[in-house]
Amino acid sequence: MIPSIHQQGSSTLGLLHYLYGKGTHEEHVDPHLVASFDHLAPDPGRDPSATKKDLAHLLDQPLHLLDADQRTEQHVWHCSVRAAPDDPILTDDQWADIARRIVAATGIDPDDGAGCRWAAVRHADDHIHIIATLVREDGRRPDHHRSGKRAQAEARLIEADYDLHRVAPGDGTAAKRTTSAERHKADRLGWDRAAREELRETVRRAVAGAASTDQFLERLKDAGLLVRTKVLPSGDLKGYTVALPGDRNGEKEPIYYAGSTLAPDLSLPRIQARFTTDSASPETTDSQRPERPTAPSAPAVARRTTAHAAWAALLVLDRSGDDGAAAAQISATGEVLDALAKTSALHTRDELRRAAWEFERASRSHTRAEFRHAQDLRRAARDLVYSGPAFGRGEDGAGTAMVLDTLVFLAIAAAHWHAQRQHAQQAEAARRAAAHLRAAYQQAAAEPLTLLRERGRRIAPSLRRHHATTVRAALPELAETVLAEPGWDALAATLADVERADHNPRALLAEAAAGRELDTADSVSDVLVWRLRRTADLPLCAPAQEATRANRPNDHMSVARTMPVPPASRAQRR
């Protein structure tokens, strides 16, 4: 249940006209009173003899207890209370009880017998509006300081009492909600979402991996936004505002939003704090940066680098006691997700965009991020942007799967980190992001894992038994689970590649399993595949022929070729 305190107004009658009207899109159905300060207020919705003027006059009567020069112009208090989409439809009596609890908790009508006059109007199944005049019956002003937080606290109690959807308590670090006017405007113009939301995502993508303020501002312009900057007399940049070209006011002028109004961490000072660099990574701009290779493998190289950086960040969240370092890793993870959403293949892009959108809330808390600890992740985000788009084939698809496999665990670790610090909204956002990352991983991993499994099934039986023995020796508690999974074939192919690269398969496998918990893995064998290929620096989809093991009689007769079979050949075999 979400209570929202709206900006104070000056016209009680004007607000009543809206509450009892048809709504901007005729969405108001059967508007009527469900509760009031005295239980006797006239209801223009159900009583033909009552008018909106009658109700406005009744609510505003306490204003006349004050001299004209003592009356505040902004005397109208307005609060909407909305149930969750999956909540049951509440009765009028239930909404009346909720309204009385909200006005009592916020100080509008406390239990001292001299509260403000108020009324609660219902014009939809899922919410009510409470209107009040900010003068008490004794002529004093109400104590409604921090009424928004007080309403939220009472809403948590209401959810428990009515067995409604539980909303995670906030901490004041969330981005400002889109207003109903902004949503209606987006609907009217045929936009998928409101201007505020579109701008927030575009700005976040411009931040991802940016190395300087100039580079950040150039990215905003390249994304098609209108950008204005504010400069101090000293010549230093003070702030920036952005607008969508098609978002204009009644005078046909662009509607600009300051970065800080899009989200607290998108203010210019907070963005500039990310540009911390060390001696090994001097700040560069787009024009100064050496040109990157444009070979098809470049996206895969960037994804492999990102997987290593994400794994290091995961260990920081698991083991570090430095909250500033951990908060920086979480925030930089958001940049990586934005960069991946921008550059990954179409079949994974939707889920990655949803993951980045959800994780945006997880990346922001009251813990100050010390970005000097997260430069590896920020450089990884920069490399993803510079390497260009990946097409989901061959090395690129496997590289995306590898990095997503690690990012799923990183999002889960972020959720645990936030939960331990009672950051309820951030923890829930990280869990939602992890779910989208899992879905994106399934899409990205399907083709490369299929190729690896085909290779594994063609390994000679004696070699498969040899690799199974390695699994049992390295992972005695997990071995039977791993060997029974469909992904065992891919793991067998990977163990063959590990052995061929002159690594110790047993040692690397034990290290891969011990590096992080596997309880949350959908497929333990698939997770081990990507960890081994990352740790051993193996080609992501090695097409090499399986080598026979020396001194094993008859193996040369049974080792099958492991080059992936072309699609046409597979079709002919069916």
C-alpha positions in Angstrom: 0.0 0.0 0.0 1.5 3.3 -1.1 0.4 6.6 0.5 1.6 9.7 -1.5 1.5 13.2 -0.1 0.9 15.6 -2.9 2.0 19.3 -3.2 -0.2 21.6 -1.0 -2.8 23.5 -2.9 -4.9 26.7 -2.6 -8.3 25.6 -3.7 -10.4 23.0 -1.9 -13.2 23.3 -4.5 -10.7 22.9 -7.3 -9.4 19.6 -5.9 -13.0 18.4 -5.2 -13.9 19.0 -8.9 -11.1 16.7 -9.9 -11.9 14.0 -7.3 -15.6 13.9 -8.2 -15.0 14.4 -12.0 -14.5 11.9 -14.7 -10.7 12.0 -14.6 -8.3 12.8 -17.3 -9.2 9.6 -19.2 -12.6 9.1 -17.7 -11.1 6.6 -15.3 -13.0 7.8 -12.3 -15.9 5.5 -11.7 -18.7 6.1 -9.1 -16.8 8.8 -7.1 -18.2 8.9 -3.5 -17.3 9.7 0.1 -16.1 6.8 2.2 -15.2 8.7 5.4 -14.9 12.2 6.8 -13.9 14.1 10.0 -17.4 14.0 11.5 -19.0 11.1 9.6 -21.7 13.5 8.4 -20.1 15.4 5.5 -22.2 15.9 2.4 -21.4 13.5 -0.4 -21.8 15.1 -3.9 -21.3 11.7 -5.4 -24.2 9.8 -3.8 -26.5 12.6 -2.5 -28.3 14.5 -5.2 -29.0 17.4 -2.9 -25.3 17.8 -2.0 -22.9 19.9 -4.0 -19.1 20.1 -4.2 -19.4 23.7 -3.0 -21.2 22.4 0.1 -18.4 20.0 0.9 -15.7 22.6 0.2 -17.4 25.2 2.4 -17.7 22.7 5.3 -14.0 21.7 5.1 -12.8 25.3 4.9 -14.9 26.7 7.8 -11.9 26.6 10.3 -10.1 29.1 8.0 -12.5 31.7 9.2 -11.2 31.3 12.8 -8.1 33.1 11.5 -7.7 36.8 10.5 -7.4 37.2 6.8 -3.7 38.1 7.1 -3.0 34.9 9.1 -4.5 32.5 6.6 -2.0 30.6 4.5 -2.7 30.5 0.8 -1.5 26.9 0.4 -4.0 25.4 2.9 -5.2 22.2 1.0 -3.5 18.9 2.1 -3.9 16.0 -0.3 -2.9 12.4 0.1 -3.7 9.4 -2.1 -3.5 5.9 -0.8 -3.2 3.1 -3.3 -3.3 -0.7 -2.9 -1.0 -3.1 -4.8 -2.3 -4.6 -8.0 -2.4 -8.1 -6.5 -4.3 -6.9 -3.3 -8.0 -7.9 -2.9 -10.6 -5.2 -3.6 -11.3 -3.5 -0.3 -14.8 -2.5 0.9 -15.8 1.1 1.5 -15.7 0.4 5.3 -12.2 -0.9 5.0 -11.0 2.2 3.1 -12.8 4.4 5.7 -10.8 2.7 8.4 -7.5 3.1 6.4 -8.3 6.8 5.8 -8.9 7.4 9.6 -5.6 5.7 10.4 -3.7 7.8 7.9 -5.0 11.2 9.0 -4.3 10.2 12.6 -0.8 9.0 11.9 0.1 12.1 9.9 -1.1 14.6 12.4 -4.0 15.8 10.3 -6.6 14.5 12.7 -4.8 13.1 15.8 -6.7 11.7 18.8 -6.9 15.0 20.7 -10.3 16.1 19.6 -9.2 19.2 17.7 -7.9 18.0 14.3 -8.3 19.3 10.8 -11.4 18.8 8.7 -11.0 16.1 6.1 -12.8 13.8 3.7 -11.8 10.6 1.9 -13.1 10.1 -1.7 -13.0 6.8 -3.6 -13.4 6.8 -7.3 -11.6 3.6 -8.2 -11.4 0.1 -6.8 -7.7 0.3 -5.8 -7.3 3.7 -4.1 -8.7 6.7 -2.2 -7.9 10.4 -2.0 -7.9 12.3 1.3 -8.4 16.0 1.2 -8.0 18.2 4.3 -7.8 21.9 5.3 -4.6 22.7 7.2 -6.3 24.6 10.1 -7.4 22.7 13.2 -10.8 23.3 14.9 -9.0 25.3 17.6 -7.5 27.6 15.0 -3.9 26.2 15.3 -1.9 24.7 12.5 -1.6 20.9 12.5 1.7 19.2 13.3 2.1 17.3 10.0 5.8 17.6 9.8 7.3 14.6 7.9 3.8 13.4 7.2 5.0 11.4 4.2 7.2 9.2 6.4 4.5 8.9 9.0 2.0 7.8 6.4 4.4 5.2 5.1 5.0 3.8 8.6 1.3 3.5 9.2 0.8 1.9 5.7 3.2 -0.9 6.8 1.0 -1.6 9.8 -2.1 -1.5 7.7 -0.6 -4.1 5.3 0.0 -6.4 8.1 -3.5 -5.9 9.7 -5.3 -6.4 6.3 -2.9 -9.1 5.0 -2.0 -7.0 2.0 1.1 -7.0 -0.2 4.0 -5.9 2.0 6.0 -3.0 0.6 9.6 -2.8 1.6 10.2 0.3 3.7 12.2 3.0 2.0 15.1 5.2 3.2 14.7 8.3 1.2 17.2 7.4 -1.5 14.7 6.3 -4.2 14.3 8.3 -7.4 11.3 10.7 -7.5 8.2 8.9 -8.7 6.6 9.8 -12.1 3.6 12.0 -11.5 0.2 11.1 -12.9 0.4 14.2 -15.1 3.6 12.9 -16.6 2.1 9.4 -17.2 -1.0 10.9 -18.8 1.1 13.0 -21.1 3.1 10.0 -22.2 -0.1 8.1 -22.9 -1.5 11.0 -24.9 1.7 11.3 -27.0 2.0 7.5 -27.5 5.3 7.1 -25.6 6.1 3.8 -24.0 7.0 5.6 -20.7 7.1 9.1 -19.2 9.8 11.6 -20.1 11.3 11.4 -16.6 11.8 7.6 -16.9 13.3 7.8 -20.4 15.7 10.6 -19.3 16.8 8.7 -16.2 17.7 5.6 -18.2 19.5 7.6 -20.9 21.5 9.5 -18.4 22.5 6.3 -16.5 23.7 4.8 -19.8 25.8 7.9 -20.5 27.4 7.6 -17.1 28.3 3.9 -17.6 32.1 3.8 -17.8 32.4 7.5 -18.6 35.9 8.8 -17.8 35.3 12.5 -17.5 32.6 15.2 -17.3 33.1 16.2 -20.9 32.8 12.7 -22.1 29.6 12.2 -20.1 28.0 15.4 -21.5 29.0 14.4 -25.1 27.3 11.0 -24.6 24.1 12.8 -23.5 24.2 14.8 -26.7 25.0 11.8 -28.8 22.0 10.0 -27.3 19.8 12.8 -28.8 19.0 14.7 -25.6 18.9 18.5 -25.3 21.6 19.5 -22.7 22.1 22.7 -20.8 24.9 23.4 -18.3 25.2 25.9 -15.5 28.6 27.5 -15.0 29.8 29.3 -11.9 31.6 32.7 -12.2 34.8 30.9 -11.6 34.2 28.9 -14.8 33.6 25.7 -13.0 30.6 23.6 -14.0 27.8 23.8 -11.4 25.2 21.4 -12.9 23.3 20.2 -16.0 19.8 19.7 -17.2 18.4 17.5 -19.9 15.2 17.3 -22.0 13.7 15.1 -24.6 13.3 17.0 -27.9 9.6 16.2 -28.2 8.7 17.0 -24.5 7.5 20.6 -24.5 5.3 22.8 -22.4 2.3 24.9 -23.4 4.7 27.6 -24.7 6.4 24.9 -27.0 9.6 25.1 -24.9 11.5 22.0 -23.9 10.9 20.7 -20.4 14.3 20.3 -18.7 15.0 18.1 -15.8 18.1 18.5 -13.5 20.0 15.3 -13.0 19.4 15.4 -9.2 15.6 15.4 -9.9 15.9 12.3 -12.0 17.7 10.4 -9.2 19.8 11.5 -6.3 23.0 9.9 -7.6 22.6 11.6 -11.0 23.5 15.0 -9.7 26.7 16.4 -11.3 28.8 16.1 -8.1 27.7 12.5 -7.5 28.5 11.7 -11.1 31.9 13.4 -11.0 32.7 11.3 -7.9 32.8 8.3 -10.1 35.7 9.6 -12.2 38.2 8.7 -9.5 41.3 7.2 -11.2 44.5 5.7 -10.2 48.0 6.0 -11.6 47.5 2.9 -13.8 44.3 4.3 -15.5 44.7 7.9 -16.4 41.5 9.8 -17.3 40.9 9.9 -21.1 38.2 11.3 -23.3 36.7 9.8 -26.4 39.1 11.8 -28.6 42.2 10.8 -26.5 41.4 7.1 -26.2 43.3 4.8 -28.5 41.1 3.2 -31.1 39.9 -0.2 -30.2 40.0 -3.2 -32.5 36.9 -3.8 -34.5 37.4 -7.5 -35.0 34.4 -9.7 -34.2 36.2 -11.0 -31.1 36.4 -7.5 -29.4 33.0 -7.8 -27.7 34.0 -11.2 -26.4 37.3 -9.8 -25.0 35.4 -7.0 -23.2 33.0 -9.6 -21.8 35.8 -11.8 -20.5 37.4 -8.7 -18.8 34.1 -7.8 -17.3 33.6 -11.4 -16.0 37.0 -11.1 -14.2 36.1 -7.7 -12.7 32.6 -8.9 -11.6 34.2 -11.9 -9.9 36.6 -9.6 -8.0 33.6 -7.4 -7.0 31.8 -10.5 -5.8 34.6 -11.3 -3.5 34.6 -7.7 -2.1 30.9 -8.1 -1.2 31.5 -11.5 0.4 34.6 -10.7 2.3 35.3 -7.0 2.7 34.3 -5.1 5.8 34.6 -1.8 4.0 31.1 -0.6 3.3 32.3 2.2 1.1 34.1 -0.2 -1.1 31.2 -2.5 -1.3 28.8 0.3 -2.1 31.1 1.4 -4.9 31.2 -2.1 -6.4 27.4 -2.3 -6.3 27.0 1.1 -8.0 29.6 0.2 -10.7 27.7 -3.0 -11.3 24.8 -0.9 -12.3 27.1 0.8 -14.9 28.1 -2.7 -16.3 24.4 -3.7 -16.6 23.7 -0.4 -18.5 26.6 -1.1 -20.8 25.6 -4.7 -21.4 22.0 -3.6 -22.1 23.3 -1.2 -24.7 25.6 -3.5 -26.5 24.2 -7.1 -26.2 22.3 -9.0 -28.8 18.7 -8.4 -29.4 17.5 -11.7 -28.0 19.0 -10.8 -24.6 18.6 -7.0 -24.6 15.0 -6.8 -23.2 15.9 -8.8 -20.1 19.1 -6.9 -19.7 17.3 -3.6 -19.8 14.9 -4.8 -17.2 17.7 -6.0 -15.1 19.5 -2.7 -15.3 16.3 -0.8 -14.6 15.6 -2.9 -11.5 19.3 -2.8 -10.3 19.2 1.0 -10.5 17.4 1.0 -7.1 19.9 -1.4 -5.6 22.8 0.8 -6.6 21.8 3.7 -4.4 21.7 3.9 -0.6 22.9 6.1 2.3 26.3 4.3 2.3 28.8 6.6 0.6 30.4 4.8 -2.3 34.2 5.0 -2.5 34.7 4.7 -6.2 38.4 4.4 -6.1 37.7 0.8 -5.1 35.6 0.1 -8.2 37.6 1.3 -11.1 38.1 -2.2 -12.6 34.3 -2.5 -13.0 34.0 1.0 -14.3 36.7 0.3 -16.9 35.0 -2.9 -17.8 31.8 -1.0 -18.5 33.8 1.4 -20.6 35.3 -1.5 -22.6 31.9 -2.9 -23.2 30.8 0.4 -24.7 33.9 0.8 -26.8 34.0 -2.8 -28.1 30.6 -2.3 -29.7 27.6 -4.5 -30.0 27.7 -8.3 -29.7 25.6 -10.5 -32.0 25.1 -13.5 -29.8 27.1 -15.9 -32.0 30.2 -17.9 -31.3 32.6 -16.1 -29.0 30.3 -13.2 -28.4 27.4 -15.3 -27.3 29.6 -17.4 -25.0 31.2 -14.2 -23.6 27.8 -12.8 -22.7 26.8 -16.0 -21.1 30.1 -16.1 -19.1 29.7 -12.6 -17.7 26.0 -13.0 -17.0 26.7 -16.2 -15.0 28.9 -14.1 -12.8 26.5 -11.2 -12.6 23.7 -13.3 -11.4 25.8 -14.2 -8.4 26.9 -10.6 -8.0 23.3 -9.4 -7.9 22.4 -12.1 -5.3 25.5 -11.0 -3.2 24.3 -7.4 -3.5 20.8 -8.4 -2.2 22.4 -10.2 0.8 24.7 -7.2 1.5 21.7 -4.8 1.5 19.5 -7.1 3.5 22.2 -7.4 6.2 22.1 -3.6 6.5 18.2 -3.4 6.5 18.2 -1.8 3.1 14.9 -3.4 2.3 14.0 -1.7 -1.0 17.6 -2.1 -2.4 17.7 -5.8 -1.4 14.4 -6.5 -3.2 15.5 -4.6 -6.3 18.7 -6.6 -6.5 16.7 -9.9 -6.2 14.4 -8.7 -9.1 17.5 -7.8 -11.1 18.9 -11.3 -10.5 15.8 -12.9 -11.9 16.0 -10.9 -15.1 19.8 -11.7 -15.3 18.9 -15.4 -15.0 16.5 -15.1 -17.9 19.1 -13.2 -20.0 21.7 -15.9 -19.2 19.4 -18.7 -20.4 18.9 -16.9 -23.7 22.6 -16.1 -24.1 23.9 -19.5 -23.0 21.6 -21.7 -25.1 23.8 -21.9 -28.2 27.3 -22.0 -26.7 26.2 -24.7 -24.2 24.6 -26.7 -26.9 27.9 -26.7 -28.8 29.9 -27.7 -25.7 27.4 -30.5 -24.9 27.7 -31.8 -28.4 31.5 -31.9 -28.0 31.2 -33.6 -24.6 28.9 -36.3 -26.0 31.5 -37.1 -28.7 34.4 -37.6 -26.2 35.6 -41.2 -26.0 33.9 -43.2 -23.2 37.2 -43.9 -21.5 38.0 -40.1 -21.4 34.5 -39.4 -20.0 35.1 -41.9 -17.3 38.4 -40.2 -16.6 36.8 -36.8 -16.3 34.0 -38.2 -14.1 36.7 -39.6 -11.8 38.2 -36.1 -11.6 34.8 -34.6 -10.6 34.3 -37.3 -7.9 37.8 -36.6 -6.5 37.4 -32.8 -6.6 33.8 -32.5 -5.6 32.8 -35.5 -3.5 29.6 -34.0 -2.1 28.5 -32.5 -5.4 29.7 -35.1 -7.9 26.6 -37.2 -8.3 24.4 -34.1 -8.7 26.8 -32.7 -11.4 27.1 -36.0 -13.3 23.3 -36.4 -13.4 22.8 -32.9 -14.9 22.3 -32.3 -18.6 25.2 -29.9 -18.4 27.7 -32.7 -17.5 28.5 -33.1 -21.2 29.6 -29.4 -21.5 31.6 -29.8 -18.3 33.3 -32.9 -19.7 34.3 -30.9 -22.8 35.6 -28.1 -20.6 37.6 -30.4 -18.4 39.2 -31.8 -21.6 40.1 -28.3 -22.6 41.6 -27.6 -19.2 43.7 -30.7 -19.4 44.8 -29.9 -22.9 45.9 -26.4 -21.7 48.3 -28.1 -19.2 46.2 -27.1 -16.2 45.4 -29.4 -13.3 41.7 -30.2 -13.8 41.1 -31.5 -10.3 42.7 -28.4 -8.6 40.9 -25.9 -10.8 37.6 -27.7 -10.4 37.9 -27.7 -6.6 38.9 -24.0 -6.7 35.9 -23.2 -9.0 33.5 -24.9 -6.6 35.0 -23.3 -3.5 35.1 -19.8 -4.8 31.4 -19.0 -4.2 28.3 -20.8 -3.1 26.5 -23.0 -5.6 23.2 -23.4 -3.8 21.5 -20.6 -5.8 22.7 -22.1 -9.2 20.0 -23.5 -11.5 22.7 -25.9 -13.0 25.9 -26.5 -11.0 27.6 -28.0 -14.0 26.9 -25.0 -16.2 28.2 -22.6 -13.5 31.4 -24.7 -13.2 31.8 -24.6 -17.0 32.0 -20.8 -17.0 34.1 -20.6 -13.9 36.7 -23.0 -15.3 36.8 -21.3 -18.7 37.3 -17.9 -17.0 39.9 -19.1 -14.5 41.9 -21.1 -17.0 41.5 -18.4 -19.7 40.1 -20.9 -22.2 38.6 -20.0 -25.5 34.9 -19.5 -24.8 33.8 -22.0 -27.5 36.9 -24.0 -28.4 36.4 -25.8 -31.6 39.6 -27.7 -31.3 39.8 -31.5 -31.8 39.8 -33.6 -28.6 43.3 -34.9 -28.0 43.8 -38.5 -27.1 45.5 -39.3 -23.8 49.0 -40.8 -24.2 49.5 -44.4 -23.4 45.8 -45.3 -23.4 45.4 -48.3 -25.7 42.6 -48.1 -28.4 41.7 -44.5 -27.4 42.8 -43.4 -30.9 40.1 -45.5 -32.3 37.3 -44.1 -30.2 38.0 -40.3 -30.0 35.5 -38.5 -32.1 36.0 -35.2 -33.8 34.8 -32.3 -31.8 34.5 -29.5 -34.3 30.9 -28.3 -34.1 28.8 -29.9 -36.8 27.4 -27.3 -39.3 23.7 -26.9 -39.1 23.1 -28.5 -42.5 25.1 -31.6 -41.5 23.0 -31.9 -38.3 19.8 -31.6 -40.3 21.0 -34.4 -42.6 21.6 -36.7 -39.6 18.1 -36.2 -38.2 
